[in-house]
């Protein structure tokens, strides 16, 4: 078969996607995307948060966080945690995790080839491994799809704020704000990779094996409770340095909506 990023899992060991069991419409769409793009997705059922028993809650039920997670937020956390568990149990080196309303660019393999090359530079990894992952300490999480991000601030993170890779990517949306990072750029279509600091949403992210271990431990596990939605808890872990990773800007994956705002499942209890 094809190797590396050209293969059916885009150079990762697996691609998982989460979808509520009743959303067969979303699963159909994901199957169509997979078939059209010659990709192999592993379906993971979403979790109804109200079915999680007290003993399995990601916080102490006696000392609840000030704003206890809603059933929808609990279900979202558990579905992601189920994937982290699977990664750890199966010893998966890297996995792309998607939500079921994600849209793919037709040029995804070209885009990820650029990401992989520039990650090599950031991690100092040899060119032998996809996405610069040579040992488990290179990165925990790569955010490829998100709804908001900010790089580390210069005042508090003078070194990290200066670390980035930027390149021309014909599939990036034309945005003036990144052109200055690529002197002599012929277009405004610039893609940037930077250390993760502020990032919101979990539409599309990659975890390494070490990343899955750290997330399972710190996000609603023995190392920390789920005191806010999963993406905010993850963001705080990046800011405190407990997990590390990189974010692609602009977001490589976006959310599609088939219908109006009622189409989302995140409010589902």
C-alpha positions in Angstrom: 0.0 0.0 0.0 0.9 3.7 0.0 3.3 4.9 2.6 3.3 7.8 4.9 0.9 10.7 4.5 -0.4 9.2 1.2 -1.8 6.2 3.1 -5.4 5.7 4.2 -4.7 7.2 7.7 -2.7 10.3 6.5 0.5 9.0 8.0 -1.0 8.6 11.5 -1.5 5.1 12.9 -5.3 5.6 13.1 -8.0 8.1 12.4 -10.9 8.0 14.9 -14.1 9.9 14.7 -16.8 10.5 17.4 -20.5 10.5 16.6 -23.6 10.0 18.7 -25.0 6.6 17.8 -28.3 8.1 16.7 -26.6 10.5 14.3 -26.6 8.1 11.4 -26.8 11.1 9.0 -23.4 12.3 10.3 -21.9 8.8 10.1 -23.1 8.5 6.5 -21.4 11.7 5.6 -18.1 10.6 7.3 -18.3 7.3 5.4 -18.8 9.2 2.1 -15.8 11.5 2.9 -13.6 8.4 3.8 -14.6 6.6 0.6 -14.2 9.7 -1.6 -10.7 10.5 -0.2 -9.5 6.9 0.2 -9.3 7.2 3.9 -9.9 4.7 6.7 -11.9 6.0 9.7 -12.6 4.1 12.9 -16.0 5.0 14.4 -16.3 5.7 18.1 -19.8 6.1 19.6 -20.5 9.4 21.4 -21.5 9.0 25.1 -24.7 10.2 26.7 -23.3 12.0 29.8 -26.3 11.3 32.0 -25.4 7.6 31.9 -22.1 8.2 33.7 -22.4 6.9 37.3 -21.2 9.0 40.3 -18.2 6.8 40.9 -17.0 7.4 37.3 -17.4 11.2 37.3 -14.3 13.2 36.3 -14.5 15.1 39.6 -15.3 14.5 43.3 -19.1 14.3 43.5 -19.0 15.6 47.1 -16.7 18.6 46.2 -18.2 19.5 42.9 -16.4 22.1 40.8 -18.1 25.6 41.0 -19.7 25.0 37.6 -20.2 21.3 37.3 -20.0 20.0 33.7 -23.4 19.5 31.9 -24.3 16.0 30.8 -23.3 17.0 27.3 -19.9 18.1 28.5 -19.5 14.9 30.5 -20.4 12.8 27.4 -18.0 14.7 25.2 -15.1 14.2 27.7 -15.9 10.5 28.1 -16.0 9.9 24.3 -12.5 11.5 23.9 -11.2 9.6 27.0 -12.4 6.3 25.5 -10.2 7.0 22.5 -7.2 8.0 24.7 -7.7 4.7 26.5 -7.8 2.8 23.2 -4.5 4.5 22.1 -2.8 3.5 25.3 -4.1 -0.1 25.3 -3.2 -0.7 21.7 0.2 1.2 21.9 -0.8 3.5 19.0 2.0 5.9 18.2 -0.2 8.7 16.8 -3.9 9.1 16.1 -6.0 11.8 14.5 -9.2 12.4 16.5 -12.1 14.0 14.7 -15.6 15.1 15.6 -18.3 14.1 13.1 -19.1 17.6 11.7 -15.6 18.1 10.3 -14.9 19.2 6.7 -11.8 18.0 4.8 -10.0 20.1 2.2 -9.4 18.1 -1.0 -5.7 18.9 -0.6 -5.4 17.4 2.9 -2.4 15.2 2.0 -0.5 18.1 0.5 -1.4 20.3 3.6 -0.2 17.6 6.0 3.0 17.0 4.0 3.8 20.7 4.7 2.9 20.3 8.4 5.1 17.2 8.7 8.1 18.9 7.1 7.8 21.9 9.3 7.3 19.8 12.5 10.6 18.1 11.7 12.2 21.5 11.9 10.5 22.5 15.2 11.2 19.2 16.9 14.7 18.7 15.4 13.5 15.2 14.4 15.2 13.2 11.7 13.3 13.0 8.4 12.6 9.3 8.9 9.5 9.7 11.0 6.2 11.3 9.9 5.3 14.5 11.8 8.6 14.7 13.6 7.7 12.2 16.2 10.9 10.3 17.0 10.5 9.8 20.7 7.6 10.2 23.0 8.7 13.6 24.2 8.5 15.5 20.9 4.9 16.6 21.3 1.7 15.4 23.0 -1.0 17.1 20.9 -1.2 18.7 17.5 -4.2 20.9 16.9 -5.2 20.8 13.3 -8.8 21.9 13.6 -9.9 24.6 16.2 -12.2 27.6 16.5 -9.8 30.0 18.2 -6.1 30.2 19.0 -3.4 32.6 20.3 0.3 32.1 20.4 2.3 32.3 23.6 2.5 36.0 24.8 5.9 37.7 24.4 5.9 39.1 28.0 5.6 35.8 29.8 7.0 33.5 27.1 9.8 35.4 25.4 11.3 32.2 23.8 8.2 30.3 22.9 6.5 33.4 21.4 9.3 33.5 18.8 9.1 29.8 17.8 7.1 29.1 14.7 7.3 27.7 11.2 5.5 29.5 8.4 5.2 28.5 4.7 3.0 29.2 1.6 0.2 26.7 1.4 -2.2 27.0 -1.6 -5.0 25.4 0.5 -4.8 28.0 3.3 -7.4 30.8 3.2 -5.9 34.1 2.1 -5.3 36.1 5.3 -3.1 39.2 5.4 -2.2 38.7 9.1 0.3 35.9 8.5 2.1 37.2 5.4 4.7 39.1 7.4 6.0 35.7 8.7 7.0 34.7 5.2 9.2 37.4 3.7 8.9 37.3 -0.1 5.7 35.3 -0.1 4.0 35.3 -3.5 0.5 35.0 -2.0 -1.5 35.6 1.2 -2.0 31.8 1.6 0.2 31.2 4.6 0.1 28.3 7.0 1.8 28.6 10.4 2.8 26.1 13.1 3.3 27.5 16.5 3.6 26.2 20.1 0.1 25.7 21.5 -0.9 28.2 24.2 -4.5 29.2 23.7 -6.6 26.9 21.6 -10.4 26.3 21.7 -12.4 23.4 20.4 -11.5 19.7 19.8 -12.7 19.4 16.2 -9.5 17.8 14.9 -6.4 17.0 16.9 -3.6 14.4 16.9 -2.3 12.7 20.0 0.9 10.8 20.5 1.0 7.8 22.8 2.5 10.0 25.6 -0.1 12.6 24.8 -2.9 10.1 25.4 -1.3 9.1 28.7 -1.0 12.7 29.9 -4.5 13.6 28.8 -6.1 10.6 30.4 -4.2 11.4 33.6 -4.8 15.1 33.8 -8.2 15.6 32.2 -10.7 14.1 34.6 -8.3 11.5 35.8 -6.2 11.1 38.9 -4.2 14.2 38.0 -7.0 16.7 37.6 -10.8 17.0 37.5 -13.0 18.1 34.7 -13.9 21.5 36.1 -14.8 23.1 32.7 -15.4 21.7 29.2 -12.7 19.4 27.9 -11.1 21.9 25.5 -10.7 24.6 28.2 -9.2 22.0 30.6 -6.7 21.0 27.9 -5.9 24.6 27.1 -5.0 25.2 30.8 -2.7 22.2 30.7 -0.8 23.7 27.7 -0.5 27.0 29.6 0.8 25.3 32.7 3.3 23.2 30.7 1.8 19.9 31.7 1.2 19.0 28.1 2.9 20.4 25.0 2.1 20.6 21.4 1.7 22.7 18.3 -1.2 24.3 16.5 -1.7 24.8 12.8 -3.1 28.3 11.9 -5.4 28.9 10.1 -7.3 25.8 11.1 -6.9 23.0 8.6 -10.3 21.4 9.3 -13.5 23.4 9.7 -17.0 22.4 10.9 -19.7 22.0 8.4 -23.4 22.4 9.2 -26.1 20.4 7.4 -29.0 22.7 8.3 -29.1 25.3 11.1 -27.6 25.6 14.6 -30.1 23.0 15.9 -27.8 20.5 14.1 -25.1 20.5 16.8 -25.0 17.7 19.4 -22.9 19.5 22.0 -26.0 20.8 23.9 -27.5 17.2 24.0 -28.0 15.9 27.5 
